[in-house]
Amino acid sequence: MSYIIIALLATVAVAALRRDEWANGRTVDAEALRSIVLKFGVTFVTLGAIIAIAVRSVVIVAPGTRGVIFNTVSGIRAQPLGEGINFVLPVVEQVTLVDIRVQKDSYDASAASKDLQVVHTKVALNFHPLPDSVARIFQTVGLNYSERLIHPAVQEAVKATTARFTAEELVVRREDVKAEIKALVEKQIVPYGIKVDELYITDFDFSRQFAEAIETKQIAEQQALKAKRDLDRIKIEADQKIATARAEAESLKMQREALTPQLIELRKVETQKFAIDKWDGKLPTVMMGGAGGGTPLLDLRNLTPGK
């Protein structure tokens, strides 16, 4: 339509240029003016219509998008337009561009856990429409498929999964919870032609009382674990002492069993030999006695004749 308006304006401009000739005293010929307007008007309007049709028949699909074609005669075309320059029937066919790149959306859901604790869960979802399914998505759901389809699917998946775990399990088994939520979401939206790329649990929010109870339990478990480790250490040390005592007792037993009469005599001979080797040639002057002390020995040198 804009091109036709431009053509009409161009016709008026040509008529204005010819007005200068009539302004010089010549009589305005209405028939000539009509002829000029018709001649140039039809030409410009025809060119404008051709240009408008040519422009509307060319559709450029940007990267990361697909073009869904709606034909006023046959309806939605199953095969979407790919990236680049495409040609359609002007007026008859209309093209709607659909983004097929990875998109991210966040959802909040509240549900009761298996032990009846209220849990507020925040979920982030990465997804994208399958390129060959954009026509079906556009026809069955529309472009606001995140609000109409994905959001209810996430809400339902979070509630169903949360009910299968206790509040404590939701924390310690986070990966299992995430996998179950993702599987349920995929079951709901994949049939429509939307692929789930990744799902993230960004936050679990519990009541203040429950959070304090969890913290207290964790502290108690840590203390119990420390006590168990101390007990294990004491037991190991006791076992080591028992093992050392058994080894010493076994050694003494083996030594006693090795003491034969022959070995005892041999040890006596070795002791006597050691004493002889250490003797300085002098006789002892005192004989060891009881509590009263030693008894002097008789000096035989004083008994020799002549002294």
Buried (B, 14 or more C-beta within 10 A) or exposed (E): EEBBEBBBEBBEEBBEEBEEEEEEEEEEEEEEBEEBBEEBBEBBBEBBBEBBEEEBBEBEBEEEBBBBBBEEEEEBBEEBBEBEEBEBBBEEBBBBBBBBEEBEBEBBBEBEBBEEBBBBBBBBBBBBBBBEBBBBBBEBBEBEBBEEBBBEBBBBBBBEBBEEBBBBBBBEBEEBBBEBBBEBBBEBBBEBBBBBEEBBBEEBEBEEEBEEBBEEEEEEEEEEEEEEEEEEEEEEEEEEEEEEEEEEEEEEEEEEEEEEEEEEEEEEEEEEEEEEEEEEEEEEEEEEEEEEEEEEEEEEEEEEEEE
